[in-house]
């Protein structure tokens, strides 16, 4: 009897110790989560996420759903506020799931409030956000938490105000007003006064609106919490909108600038990088938890399998034939597991390679887009100024220097476009255009343009054109010129004190098609046999024995793709120290009927028959000169302004037929300017005149109210055609 009593006492003490240990562990986790929350409010995101991860790991150890929910909620806040809102939303969902399992109304209130804010500020889905805010209000009223009730009502009012439903929003704002003013919650007071400012601004009571906005701004100066700065950002933004609505653009710009500065301070790249880094550790831990869960299931299944095998072995002793069958199944199972392991490793390697490829592709796309924009802007000036010189000095029309300059600019523009759309070339999404051209003239223009390279390397540049080639052929002369430009410039760069010969010879005639054999031959350094197959690959540059030759590594790749578009194939013959010969044959139409059809379809510029008032919004001085010259030479009246706010102010006083809007301007960009124009009810057609790639901005341009897009440099006839069409459409409407 005494022994039994001792055993019972020992068991009781053990359970008591475990219970005390678990209570202490919960308190420690709660303390860690409080520290994580404080770090978040002080924008110490790295510390906040590390503490949250520690709390989450310990909560899983003691299997406490309430603590898991709190940890997931803090992690979600960090992700949603500073890095990836959608991942933040995923963690809110996990928090909500564990809060439901714990039946904890306080956490339900917090998480529903945060999900409501996600839909408000990240998705602009205010109907959905109001739904979650009202769920949060239900739980906060259920637990009678006055502070939570106050903030939730402010959130609901804010969502209603965002969709201009001030009638419903003011009910919630008024119901919590007295409690907010009595409380010590500075963030709540700032929100209250800011929303009253928006309310009175909407109903044009400017005195009360500015009183409330100023009160919010004054309170924000007392702020000591770094996270509240994000709320102050919104106050400055709303105040700017109020002044902009009342055409006080100086104050509108002042508060917009304060908003932007504070936003950059709160949401800086360093903080986002820290969230990304710390967040990756949390995501890795999440994946590990999933793997551990799978491993437990696998272990359980493995245990069951062993028990099954034991039973089977009892039968195997009796039936020898069954033993052989089971052995065969076992061997197959081992083979399958091995195959699965190999497949899993291969899949992981493929996943890593895919992620690296996506990052590289994104960086390449961003680089090409930036370079193309930066090149198109000065090219517009080069082409435009060249045209102005030719227009003002008719005696220079036949100048080989100006023609070479104009050709080189257009060729460079074509190269920029090919760089931007190299993937389209590879996917055969680029089609050749039919234009009438003279082979001899095109080759002569290229020879004149590249003469300076020949002189630099003391080379002789020869053009040998077959006299039997028809005077006019039909084909894409720009693409053909690009092929020649790449091959001839390459030959000149890799040849010194030598000769480069460009040959064009009629090879055969099939019906109306004339097949022309082209070759570019040099006696330069040559190409090694082992390098001849890879020189057509993208971004590949072959190291030569003589000299240091620079380039993009794209020239020959583009040449190969373009000759394939022409239905041809480029051939290479080369020997080191002897020279190199590139050759290809292309068939061009020389049919008179098709030639006349193309001539008849050429768009004739009729812009001189109209007199339109054009407003040009452009900050680049050279581009202003070019655009103004183009318009005024075609009988258009042109007014030029350097920024969007000045344009908006002028449109209040004067009417225009068309607005030509630059996108990339310093004070306010073209998209935002157009939005403000449309907000004022002005329906004047707006054409984006930009160096950005059209595909990059089409969706944004149309959504802000622009009518069409013209990419610089442009053909004048195309611009006038778009202007005429838009003015005609407006007059019909």
C-alpha positions as CSV (number, residue, x, y, z in Angstrom):
1,X,0.0,0.0,0.0
2,X,2.9,2.4,0.8
3,X,4.6,1.7,-2.5
4,X,1.4,2.4,-4.4
5,X,1.0,5.8,-2.6
6,X,4.5,6.8,-3.6
7,X,4.0,5.9,-7.2
8,X,0.7,7.9,-7.3
9,X,2.4,10.9,-5.7
10,X,5.3,10.7,-8.2
11,X,2.9,10.6,-11.2
12,X,0.9,13.6,-9.7
13,X,4.0,15.7,-9.2
14,X,5.2,14.9,-12.8
15,X,1.9,16.1,-14.3
16,X,1.9,19.2,-12.1
17,X,5.4,20.1,-13.2
18,X,4.4,19.7,-16.9
19,X,1.3,21.9,-16.3
20,X,3.4,24.7,-14.6
21,X,6.0,24.4,-17.4
22,X,3.4,24.8,-20.1
23,X,1.8,27.9,-18.4
24,X,5.3,29.5,-18.2
25,X,5.9,28.7,-21.8
26,X,2.6,30.4,-22.8
27,X,3.5,33.5,-20.9
28,X,6.9,33.6,-22.5
29,X,5.4,33.3,-26.0
30,X,2.8,36.0,-25.2
31,X,5.7,38.2,-24.1
32,X,7.6,37.5,-27.3
33,X,4.5,38.4,-29.4
34,X,4.0,41.7,-27.5
35,X,7.7,42.5,-28.3
36,X,7.1,41.5,-32.0
37,X,4.1,43.9,-32.1
38,X,6.0,46.7,-30.6
39,X,8.9,46.2,-33.1
40,X,6.3,46.3,-35.9
41,X,4.9,49.6,-34.7
42,X,8.4,51.0,-34.5
43,X,9.1,49.7,-38.1
44,X,11.8,47.3,-36.9
45,X,10.5,44.7,-39.3
46,X,13.5,42.4,-39.0
47,X,13.1,42.1,-35.3
48,X,9.3,41.8,-35.5
49,X,9.5,38.9,-38.0
50,X,12.3,37.0,-36.1
51,X,10.3,37.3,-32.8
52,X,7.1,36.2,-34.5
53,X,8.9,33.2,-36.0
54,X,10.3,32.2,-32.6
55,X,6.8,32.6,-31.0
56,X,5.2,30.6,-33.8
57,X,7.7,27.7,-33.5
58,X,7.1,27.5,-29.7
59,X,3.3,27.8,-30.1
60,X,3.5,24.7,-32.5
61,X,5.5,22.8,-29.9
62,X,2.8,23.3,-27.2
63,X,0.0,23.0,-29.8
64,X,-1.7,26.3,-28.8
65,X,-4.0,27.5,-31.6
66,X,-4.6,31.0,-30.0
67,X,-0.9,31.7,-29.9
68,X,-0.4,30.4,-33.4
69,X,-3.1,32.7,-34.6
70,X,-1.5,35.7,-33.0
71,X,1.9,34.9,-34.5
72,X,0.5,34.4,-38.0
73,X,-1.4,37.7,-37.6
74,X,1.8,39.7,-36.8
75,X,3.7,38.0,-39.7
76,X,0.8,38.9,-42.0
77,X,1.0,42.5,-40.9
78,X,4.7,42.7,-41.8
79,X,4.2,41.1,-45.2
80,X,1.1,43.0,-46.1
81,X,2.4,46.4,-45.1
82,X,6.0,46.3,-46.4
83,X,6.6,43.5,-48.9
84,X,4.0,41.2,-50.5
85,X,0.3,42.0,-49.6
86,X,-0.9,38.7,-51.1
87,X,1.4,36.6,-48.9
88,X,0.3,38.7,-46.0
89,X,-3.3,37.8,-46.9
90,X,-2.3,34.1,-46.8
91,X,-0.9,34.4,-43.3
92,X,-4.1,36.3,-42.2
93,X,-6.1,33.2,-43.5
94,X,-3.9,30.9,-41.4
95,X,-4.4,33.2,-38.4
96,X,-8.2,33.1,-38.9
97,X,-8.2,29.3,-39.2
98,X,-6.3,28.9,-35.8
99,X,-8.5,31.6,-34.2
100,X,-11.6,29.6,-35.2
101,X,-10.0,26.5,-33.7
102,X,-9.3,28.3,-30.5
103,X,-12.7,30.0,-30.5
104,X,-11.0,33.3,-29.5
105,X,-13.2,36.3,-30.3
106,X,-10.4,38.9,-29.7
107,X,-8.2,37.4,-32.3
108,X,-11.1,37.0,-34.7
109,X,-11.7,40.7,-34.3
110,X,-8.0,41.6,-35.1
111,X,-7.7,39.3,-38.1
112,X,-11.0,40.3,-39.7
113,X,-10.0,44.0,-39.3
114,X,-6.6,43.3,-41.0
115,X,-8.3,41.4,-43.8
116,X,-10.6,44.3,-44.3
117,X,-7.7,46.7,-44.5
118,X,-6.0,44.3,-47.1
119,X,-9.1,44.6,-49.3
120,X,-9.3,48.4,-48.8
121,X,-5.7,49.4,-49.3
122,X,-4.3,46.7,-51.5
123,X,-7.2,45.6,-53.7
124,X,-9.5,48.6,-53.7
125,X,-12.3,46.2,-53.1
126,X,-14.2,48.3,-50.6
127,X,-17.4,46.2,-50.7
128,X,-15.3,43.2,-49.5
129,X,-13.4,45.3,-47.0
130,X,-16.7,46.6,-45.4
131,X,-17.9,42.9,-45.1
132,X,-14.8,41.9,-43.1
133,X,-14.8,45.2,-41.0
134,X,-18.4,44.4,-40.0
135,X,-17.4,40.9,-39.0
136,X,-14.7,42.5,-36.8
137,X,-17.2,44.9,-35.3
138,X,-19.5,41.9,-34.4
139,X,-16.7,40.3,-32.4
140,X,-15.4,43.5,-30.8
141,X,-18.9,44.3,-29.6
142,X,-19.3,40.8,-28.4
143,X,-16.3,41.1,-26.1
144,X,-17.1,44.7,-25.3
145,X,-13.6,46.0,-26.3
146,X,-14.2,49.8,-26.6
147,X,-10.8,50.5,-28.2
148,X,-11.4,47.8,-30.9
149,X,-15.0,49.1,-31.5
150,X,-13.6,52.6,-32.0
151,X,-11.0,51.6,-34.5
152,X,-13.3,49.2,-36.4
153,X,-16.0,52.0,-36.8
154,X,-13.3,54.3,-38.1
155,X,-12.2,51.6,-40.6
156,X,-15.8,51.1,-41.8
157,X,-16.3,54.9,-42.2
158,X,-13.0,55.1,-44.2
159,X,-14.1,52.4,-46.6
160,X,-17.5,54.0,-47.2
161,X,-15.7,57.4,-47.8
162,X,-13.4,55.7,-50.3
163,X,-16.4,54.9,-52.6
164,X,-17.9,58.4,-51.9
165,X,-20.7,56.8,-49.9
166,X,-20.5,59.6,-47.3
167,X,-24.1,59.1,-46.2
168,X,-23.4,55.6,-44.7
169,X,-19.9,56.4,-43.7
170,X,-20.8,59.5,-41.5
171,X,-23.1,57.3,-39.4
172,X,-20.1,55.2,-38.1
173,X,-17.9,58.3,-37.8
174,X,-20.4,60.2,-35.7
175,X,-21.1,57.2,-33.5
176,X,-17.5,56.9,-32.4
177,X,-16.5,60.6,-32.5
178,X,-17.0,61.4,-28.7
179,X,-15.1,58.2,-27.6
180,X,-12.2,59.1,-30.0
181,X,-11.9,62.6,-28.6
182,X,-12.0,61.4,-25.0
183,X,-9.4,58.6,-25.7
184,X,-5.6,58.9,-25.7
185,X,-5.3,57.2,-29.0
186,X,-3.4,59.7,-31.2
187,X,-3.8,57.6,-34.4
188,X,-7.6,57.5,-34.0
189,X,-7.8,61.2,-33.5
190,X,-5.7,61.8,-36.7
191,X,-7.9,59.5,-38.7
192,X,-11.1,61.1,-37.3
193,X,-10.1,64.7,-38.2
194,X,-8.8,63.6,-41.6
195,X,-12.0,61.8,-42.5
196,X,-14.1,64.8,-41.3
197,X,-11.9,66.9,-43.6
198,X,-12.7,64.6,-46.6
199,X,-16.4,64.7,-45.6
200,X,-16.6,68.5,-45.6
201,X,-14.5,68.7,-48.7
202,X,-16.9,66.5,-50.6
203,X,-19.8,68.7,-49.6
204,X,-17.7,71.9,-50.6
205,X,-17.6,73.2,-47.0
206,X,-14.0,74.3,-47.5
207,X,-13.7,76.2,-44.2
208,X,-14.6,73.1,-42.0
209,X,-12.7,70.8,-44.3
210,X,-9.4,72.8,-43.9
211,X,-10.0,73.2,-40.1
212,X,-10.2,69.4,-39.7
213,X,-7.3,68.7,-42.1
214,X,-5.1,71.2,-40.2
215,X,-6.1,69.6,-36.9
216,X,-5.0,66.2,-38.3
217,X,-1.7,67.6,-39.5
218,X,-1.1,69.3,-36.1
219,X,-1.8,66.1,-34.2
220,X,0.6,64.2,-36.5
221,X,3.4,66.4,-35.3
222,X,3.0,64.9,-31.8
223,X,3.3,61.4,-33.2
224,X,6.1,59.2,-31.7
225,X,5.0,55.9,-33.4
226,X,6.8,55.2,-36.7
227,X,4.0,53.1,-38.0
228,X,1.5,56.0,-37.5
229,X,3.5,57.8,-40.2
230,X,1.7,55.6,-42.8
231,X,-1.6,57.1,-41.5
232,X,-0.1,60.6,-41.7
233,X,0.9,59.8,-45.3
234,X,-2.8,59.4,-46.1
235,X,-3.6,62.7,-44.3
236,X,-1.2,64.6,-46.6
237,X,-2.6,62.8,-49.6
238,X,-6.2,63.7,-48.8
239,X,-5.3,67.3,-48.0
240,X,-3.5,67.5,-51.4
241,X,-6.6,66.2,-53.1
242,X,-8.8,68.8,-51.4
243,X,-6.6,71.7,-52.5
244,X,-6.3,70.2,-56.0
245,X,-10.1,70.0,-56.2
246,X,-10.3,73.7,-55.3
247,X,-7.5,74.5,-57.9
248,X,-5.0,75.6,-55.2
249,X,-2.3,73.8,-57.0
250,X,0.6,75.2,-55.0
251,X,-0.7,73.8,-51.7
252,X,-1.8,70.6,-53.5
253,X,1.7,70.1,-54.7
254,X,3.1,71.0,-51.2
255,X,1.1,68.3,-49.4
256,X,1.6,65.8,-52.3
257,X,5.3,66.3,-51.8
258,X,5.0,65.7,-48.1
259,X,3.0,62.6,-48.8
260,X,5.7,61.3,-51.2
261,X,8.6,62.0,-48.8
262,X,7.0,60.4,-45.8
263,X,5.9,57.4,-47.9
264,X,9.5,56.9,-49.1
265,X,10.7,57.1,-45.5
266,X,8.2,54.4,-44.3
267,X,8.3,52.1,-47.3
268,X,12.0,52.3,-48.1
269,X,13.9,49.5,-50.1
270,X,16.0,48.6,-47.0
271,X,12.9,47.8,-44.9
272,X,11.3,45.8,-47.8
273,X,14.6,43.9,-48.2
274,X,14.6,43.0,-44.5
275,X,11.0,41.8,-44.6
276,X,11.9,39.7,-47.7
277,X,14.9,38.2,-46.0
278,X,13.3,37.5,-42.6
279,X,10.1,36.4,-44.4
280,X,11.9,33.8,-46.4
281,X,13.1,32.1,-43.2
282,X,9.4,32.0,-42.0
283,X,8.3,30.6,-45.3
284,X,11.0,28.0,-45.1
285,X,9.9,27.0,-41.6
286,X,6.3,26.7,-42.9
287,X,7.5,24.4,-45.7
288,X,9.4,22.4,-43.1
289,X,6.3,22.0,-41.0
290,X,4.4,20.7,-44.0
291,X,7.3,18.3,-44.8
292,X,7.3,17.1,-41.1
293,X,3.6,16.5,-41.3
294,X,4.1,14.5,-44.4
295,X,6.9,12.6,-42.8
296,X,4.7,11.7,-39.8
297,X,2.0,10.4,-42.1
298,X,4.7,8.5,-44.1
299,X,6.1,7.0,-40.8
300,X,2.6,5.9,-39.8
301,X,2.1,4.4,-43.2
302,X,5.5,2.7,-43.0
303,X,4.6,1.2,-39.7
304,X,1.4,-0.1,-41.0
305,X,3.2,-1.5,-44.0
306,X,5.7,-3.4,-41.7
307,X,2.8,-4.9,-39.8
308,X,1.2,-6.0,-43.0
309,X,4.4,-7.5,-44.1
310,X,4.6,-9.5,-40.9
311,X,1.2,-11.0,-41.5
312,X,2.1,-11.7,-45.1
313,X,5.3,-13.5,-44.0
314,X,3.3,-15.9,-41.9
315,X,1.5,-16.9,-45.1
316,X,4.7,-17.0,-47.0
317,X,6.0,-19.7,-44.7
318,X,3.1,-21.9,-45.8
319,X,3.1,-20.9,-49.5
320,X,6.5,-20.8,-51.1
321,X,5.0,-19.5,-54.4
322,X,3.5,-16.5,-52.6
323,X,7.0,-15.7,-51.2
324,X,8.3,-15.4,-54.7
325,X,5.5,-13.1,-55.7
326,X,5.9,-10.9,-52.7
327,X,9.6,-10.7,-53.3
328,X,9.0,-9.5,-56.8
329,X,6.6,-6.8,-55.5
330,X,9.1,-5.7,-52.9
331,X,11.8,-5.3,-55.6
332,X,9.4,-3.2,-57.7
333,X,8.6,-1.1,-54.7
334,X,12.2,-0.4,-54.0
335,X,12.8,0.6,-57.6
336,X,9.7,2.9,-57.5
337,X,10.9,4.6,-54.4
338,X,14.3,5.1,-55.9
339,X,12.7,6.6,-59.0
340,X,10.6,8.9,-56.9
341,X,13.6,10.1,-55.0
342,X,15.4,10.8,-58.3
343,X,12.3,12.6,-59.7
344,X,12.0,14.7,-56.5
345,X,15.7,15.8,-56.7
346,X,15.2,16.6,-60.4
347,X,12.1,18.6,-59.7
348,X,13.8,20.6,-57.1
349,X,16.7,21.3,-59.5
350,X,14.2,22.3,-62.2
351,X,12.4,24.6,-59.8
352,X,15.6,26.4,-58.8
353,X,16.6,26.7,-62.4
354,X,13.2,28.1,-63.3
355,X,13.3,30.7,-60.6
356,X,16.8,31.8,-61.7
357,X,15.6,32.0,-65.3
358,X,12.6,34.1,-64.3
359,X,14.8,36.5,-62.4
360,X,17.2,36.8,-65.3
361,X,14.4,37.3,-67.8
362,X,12.8,40.0,-65.7
363,X,16.1,41.8,-65.4
364,X,16.8,41.6,-69.1
365,X,13.3,42.9,-69.9
366,X,13.7,45.8,-67.5
367,X,17.1,46.6,-68.9
368,X,16.0,46.5,-72.6
369,X,12.9,48.6,-71.8
370,X,14.9,51.3,-70.0
371,X,17.6,51.4,-72.7
372,X,15.0,51.6,-75.5
373,X,13.2,54.6,-73.8
374,X,16.5,56.4,-73.2
375,X,17.5,55.9,-76.9
376,X,14.2,56.8,-78.5
377,X,14.1,60.2,-76.7
378,X,17.3,61.6,-78.3
379,X,16.6,59.8,-81.6
380,X,13.4,61.8,-81.8
381,X,15.5,64.9,-81.6
382,X,18.0,63.6,-84.2
383,X,15.4,62.6,-86.7
384,X,13.3,65.8,-86.1
385,X,16.2,68.2,-86.3
386,X,17.4,66.5,-89.5
387,X,14.0,66.9,-91.1
388,X,13.9,70.6,-90.0
389,X,17.3,71.2,-91.7
390,X,16.2,69.5,-94.9
391,X,12.9,71.5,-94.9
392,X,14.6,74.9,-94.2
393,X,17.6,74.3,-96.5
394,X,16.3,72.7,-99.7
395,X,19.8,72.9,-101.2
396,X,20.9,70.1,-98.8
397,X,18.2,67.6,-99.9
398,X,20.8,65.6,-101.8
399,X,23.5,65.9,-99.2
400,X,25.0,62.5,-98.6
401,X,26.0,63.5,-95.0
402,X,22.5,64.4,-94.0
403,X,21.0,61.4,-95.8
404,X,23.5,59.2,-94.0
405,X,22.6,60.8,-90.7
406,X,18.9,60.3,-91.3
407,X,19.4,56.7,-92.4
408,X,21.7,56.0,-89.4
409,X,19.1,57.4,-87.0
410,X,16.3,55.3,-88.5
411,X,18.5,52.3,-88.6
412,X,19.4,52.8,-84.9
413,X,15.7,53.1,-84.1
414,X,15.0,49.9,-86.0
415,X,17.8,48.2,-84.0
416,X,16.3,49.5,-80.7
417,X,12.9,48.1,-81.7
418,X,14.5,44.7,-82.6
419,X,16.3,44.6,-79.2
420,X,13.0,45.3,-77.5
421,X,11.2,42.6,-79.4
422,X,13.9,39.9,-79.9
423,X,11.5,37.3,-78.5
424,X,8.9,38.2,-81.1
425,X,11.4,37.7,-83.8
426,X,12.2,34.2,-82.5
427,X,8.5,33.4,-82.2
428,X,7.9,34.5,-85.8
429,X,5.5,37.3,-84.6
430,X,7.2,39.9,-86.8
431,X,6.0,40.1,-90.4
432,X,7.9,41.7,-93.3
433,X,6.5,44.9,-94.9
434,X,6.2,45.4,-98.7
435,X,7.9,48.6,-99.8
436,X,9.3,49.7,-103.2
437,X,13.1,50.2,-103.1
438,X,16.2,50.2,-105.3
439,X,19.0,47.7,-104.3
440,X,21.8,49.9,-105.6
441,X,20.5,53.0,-103.6
442,X,20.1,51.0,-100.4
443,X,23.6,49.5,-100.6
444,X,25.2,52.9,-101.6
445,X,23.5,54.5,-98.5
446,X,24.9,51.8,-96.2
447,X,28.4,52.2,-97.8
448,X,28.3,56.0,-97.3
449,X,27.1,55.6,-93.7
450,X,30.0,53.2,-92.8
451,X,32.7,54.9,-94.7
452,X,34.1,56.4,-91.5
453,X,34.8,52.9,-90.1
454,X,36.6,51.9,-93.3
455,X,38.8,55.1,-93.1
456,X,39.5,54.4,-89.4
457,X,40.9,50.9,-90.2
458,X,42.5,51.9,-93.5
459,X,40.1,49.6,-95.5
460,X,38.8,49.9,-99.0
461,X,35.0,49.5,-99.2
462,X,33.7,48.3,-102.6
463,X,30.1,47.8,-103.8
464,X,29.6,45.5,-106.9
465,X,26.0,45.7,-108.1
466,X,24.7,43.6,-111.0
467,X,23.2,45.9,-113.7
468,X,20.6,43.2,-114.5
469,X,18.8,43.7,-111.2
470,X,15.5,45.5,-111.8
471,X,15.5,49.2,-110.9
472,X,12.7,48.7,-108.4
473,X,11.9,45.7,-106.2
474,X,9.2,45.0,-103.6
475,X,10.2,44.0,-100.1
476,X,11.2,45.1,-96.6
477,X,14.1,47.4,-97.3
478,X,14.6,48.4,-93.6
479,X,15.1,44.8,-92.6
480,X,17.4,44.2,-95.6
481,X,19.4,47.3,-94.7
482,X,19.7,46.1,-91.1
483,X,21.2,42.8,-92.3
484,X,23.7,44.7,-94.5
485,X,24.5,47.2,-91.7
486,X,25.4,44.4,-89.3
487,X,27.4,42.3,-91.7
488,X,29.3,45.2,-93.4
489,X,30.1,46.9,-90.1
490,X,31.4,43.6,-88.6
491,X,33.6,43.0,-91.7
492,X,35.1,46.5,-91.4
493,X,35.8,46.2,-87.7
494,X,37.6,42.8,-88.1
495,X,39.7,44.0,-91.1
496,X,42.7,46.3,-91.1
497,X,44.5,47.6,-94.1
498,X,42.4,45.4,-96.3
499,X,39.3,45.2,-98.4
500,X,35.6,44.7,-97.8
501,X,33.4,43.9,-100.9
502,X,29.6,44.0,-101.0
503,X,28.1,42.1,-103.9
504,X,24.6,41.9,-105.3
505,X,24.0,39.6,-108.3
506,X,20.8,38.4,-109.9
507,X,20.9,34.6,-109.6
508,X,17.7,33.5,-111.3
509,X,14.1,34.6,-112.2
510,X,11.0,32.6,-111.3
511,X,7.9,34.2,-112.7
512,X,7.7,37.8,-111.2
513,X,10.3,36.9,-108.5
514,X,13.9,37.9,-108.9
515,X,16.3,36.0,-106.7
516,X,19.3,38.2,-105.7
517,X,22.5,36.7,-104.4
518,X,24.2,38.9,-101.8
519,X,27.7,38.5,-100.2
520,X,29.9,40.5,-97.9
521,X,33.5,39.4,-98.2
522,X,36.6,40.6,-96.3
523,X,40.2,39.6,-96.0
524,X,40.4,40.3,-92.3
525,X,41.3,38.1,-89.3
526,X,38.8,35.3,-90.0
527,X,36.9,33.0,-87.6
528,X,38.2,29.8,-86.1
529,X,36.4,26.6,-87.1
530,X,35.3,25.8,-83.6
531,X,33.6,29.2,-83.2
532,X,31.8,29.3,-86.5
533,X,28.6,27.5,-85.3
534,X,28.1,29.6,-82.1
535,X,28.6,33.1,-83.5
536,X,24.9,33.3,-84.4
537,X,23.9,32.7,-80.8
538,X,22.5,35.7,-78.8
539,X,25.0,37.7,-76.7
540,X,27.9,35.6,-77.9
541,X,31.2,37.5,-78.7
542,X,34.2,35.5,-80.1
543,X,37.6,36.6,-78.8
544,X,39.9,37.3,-81.8
545,X,43.6,37.1,-81.7
546,X,44.0,40.7,-82.9
547,X,42.5,43.7,-81.2
548,X,39.7,44.2,-78.7
549,X,36.3,44.4,-80.6
550,X,33.3,45.7,-78.7
551,X,29.6,45.0,-79.5
552,X,26.3,43.8,-78.1
553,X,26.7,40.2,-79.3
554,X,23.3,40.5,-80.9
555,X,24.1,41.5,-84.5
556,X,24.7,38.1,-86.1
557,X,21.8,36.6,-84.2
558,X,19.4,39.3,-85.6
559,X,20.9,38.8,-89.1
560,X,20.2,35.0,-88.9
561,X,16.6,35.6,-87.8
562,X,15.9,38.2,-90.4
563,X,17.3,36.2,-93.3
564,X,15.0,33.3,-92.1
565,X,12.1,35.8,-92.2
566,X,13.0,36.5,-95.8
567,X,12.8,32.7,-96.5
568,X,16.6,32.4,-96.9
569,X,19.5,31.0,-95.0
570,X,22.8,32.7,-94.3
571,X,26.0,30.8,-95.2
572,X,29.5,31.4,-93.7
573,X,32.9,30.6,-95.1
574,X,35.9,31.7,-93.1
575,X,39.5,30.9,-92.4
576,X,41.8,32.4,-89.8
577,X,44.2,34.9,-91.3
578,X,42.6,34.7,-94.7
579,X,39.1,36.3,-94.3
580,X,35.4,35.8,-94.1
581,X,32.5,35.6,-96.5
582,X,28.8,35.8,-95.5
583,X,26.3,35.0,-98.3
584,X,22.5,34.6,-98.8
585,X,19.9,34.6,-101.5
586,X,16.5,36.4,-101.3
587,X,13.6,36.5,-103.7
588,X,11.9,39.9,-104.3
589,X,8.8,40.7,-106.3
590,X,9.2,43.0,-109.4
591,X,5.6,42.8,-110.5
592,X,4.3,46.1,-112.0
593,X,0.7,45.5,-110.8
594,X,1.8,45.0,-107.2
595,X,4.1,48.0,-107.4
596,X,1.2,50.3,-108.6
597,X,-1.0,48.8,-105.8
598,X,1.5,49.7,-103.1
599,X,1.9,53.2,-104.6
600,X,-1.9,53.7,-104.6
601,X,-2.1,52.5,-100.9
602,X,0.4,55.0,-99.6
603,X,-1.3,57.3,-97.1
604,X,-1.4,60.9,-98.4
605,X,-1.1,63.5,-95.7
606,X,-4.1,65.8,-95.9
607,X,-3.3,67.6,-92.6
608,X,-2.7,70.9,-94.4
609,X,-6.4,71.1,-95.3
610,X,-7.3,71.5,-91.6
611,X,-6.5,74.2,-89.0
612,X,-6.3,72.7,-85.5
613,X,-5.2,74.1,-82.1
614,X,-2.8,71.7,-80.5
615,X,-1.6,71.8,-76.9
616,X,1.8,70.0,-76.4
617,X,2.8,69.1,-72.9
618,X,6.5,68.2,-73.1
619,X,9.5,69.1,-70.7
620,X,12.3,68.2,-73.2
621,X,13.5,71.4,-74.9
622,X,14.7,69.7,-78.1
623,X,11.6,67.6,-78.4
624,X,9.5,70.8,-78.0
625,X,11.4,72.4,-80.9
626,X,10.9,69.3,-83.1
627,X,7.2,68.8,-82.3
628,X,6.4,72.5,-82.7
629,X,8.1,72.6,-86.1
630,X,6.3,69.5,-87.4
631,X,2.9,70.9,-86.3
632,X,3.4,74.5,-87.5
633,X,4.8,73.4,-90.9
634,X,1.4,71.7,-91.4
635,X,-0.7,74.8,-90.6
636,X,-1.5,73.8,-87.0
637,X,-1.5,76.3,-84.2
638,X,0.8,75.0,-81.4
639,X,1.0,75.9,-77.7
640,X,3.7,74.3,-75.6
641,X,3.8,73.8,-71.8
642,X,6.4,72.1,-69.7
643,X,4.3,70.5,-67.0
644,X,0.9,69.0,-66.3
645,X,-0.3,71.5,-63.8
646,X,0.2,74.4,-66.2
647,X,-1.7,72.4,-68.8
648,X,-4.7,71.9,-66.5
649,X,-4.7,75.6,-65.6
650,X,-4.7,76.6,-69.3
651,X,-7.4,74.2,-70.2
652,X,-9.8,75.9,-67.8
653,X,-9.4,79.1,-69.8
654,X,-8.8,77.9,-73.4
655,X,-10.1,75.2,-75.7
656,X,-7.9,72.9,-77.9
657,X,-8.7,70.3,-80.6
658,X,-6.1,67.8,-79.4
659,X,-3.6,67.4,-76.5
660,X,-0.2,65.8,-77.2
661,X,1.0,64.5,-73.8
662,X,4.5,63.3,-72.8
663,X,4.5,60.5,-70.2
664,X,7.8,60.9,-68.4
665,X,7.7,64.5,-66.8
666,X,9.3,65.5,-63.5
667,X,6.6,67.4,-61.5
668,X,3.5,65.3,-62.5
669,X,3.6,62.5,-65.2
670,X,1.3,62.3,-68.2
671,X,-0.9,59.6,-66.7
672,X,-1.8,61.6,-63.6
673,X,-2.2,64.8,-65.7
674,X,-4.7,63.1,-68.0
675,X,-6.6,61.7,-65.0
676,X,-7.0,65.2,-63.6
677,X,-8.1,66.5,-67.0
678,X,-10.8,63.9,-67.3
679,X,-11.8,64.4,-63.6
680,X,-12.6,68.1,-64.6
681,X,-14.9,66.9,-67.3
682,X,-12.7,68.0,-70.2
683,X,-13.2,65.6,-73.2
684,X,-10.5,66.9,-75.5
685,X,-8.7,64.0,-77.2
686,X,-5.4,63.2,-75.5
687,X,-2.6,61.4,-77.5
688,X,0.4,60.0,-75.6
689,X,3.6,61.1,-77.3
690,X,6.2,59.0,-75.7
691,X,9.4,57.0,-76.1
692,X,8.1,54.1,-74.0
693,X,7.2,50.8,-75.7
694,X,3.6,50.8,-76.7
695,X,2.8,47.4,-75.2
696,X,4.2,48.5,-71.8
697,X,1.9,51.5,-71.3
698,X,-1.3,50.7,-73.4
699,X,-3.4,49.5,-70.5
700,X,-2.4,52.3,-68.2
701,X,-2.8,54.9,-70.9
702,X,-6.4,53.8,-71.8
703,X,-7.4,53.4,-68.1
704,X,-6.4,57.0,-67.3
705,X,-8.4,58.5,-70.2
706,X,-5.9,58.7,-73.1
707,X,-7.3,58.2,-76.6
708,X,-4.3,56.9,-78.5
709,X,-0.5,56.4,-78.3
710,X,2.3,57.6,-80.7
711,X,5.8,56.3,-80.2
712,X,8.7,58.7,-80.7
713,X,10.3,58.9,-83.3
714,X,7.2,58.7,-85.5
715,X,6.1,59.2,-89.1
716,X,4.5,62.6,-89.5
717,X,1.7,61.2,-91.7
718,X,0.7,58.7,-89.0
719,X,0.5,61.5,-86.3
720,X,-1.7,63.7,-88.6
721,X,-3.9,60.7,-89.5
722,X,-4.5,59.9,-85.8
723,X,-5.2,63.6,-85.0
724,X,-7.7,63.9,-87.9
725,X,-9.5,60.6,-86.9
726,X,-9.8,61.7,-83.2
727,X,-11.1,65.2,-84.1
728,X,-13.6,63.8,-86.6
729,X,-14.8,61.2,-84.0
730,X,-15.3,63.9,-81.4
731,X,-17.2,66.1,-83.8
732,X,-19.6,63.2,-84.6
733,X,-20.1,62.5,-80.9
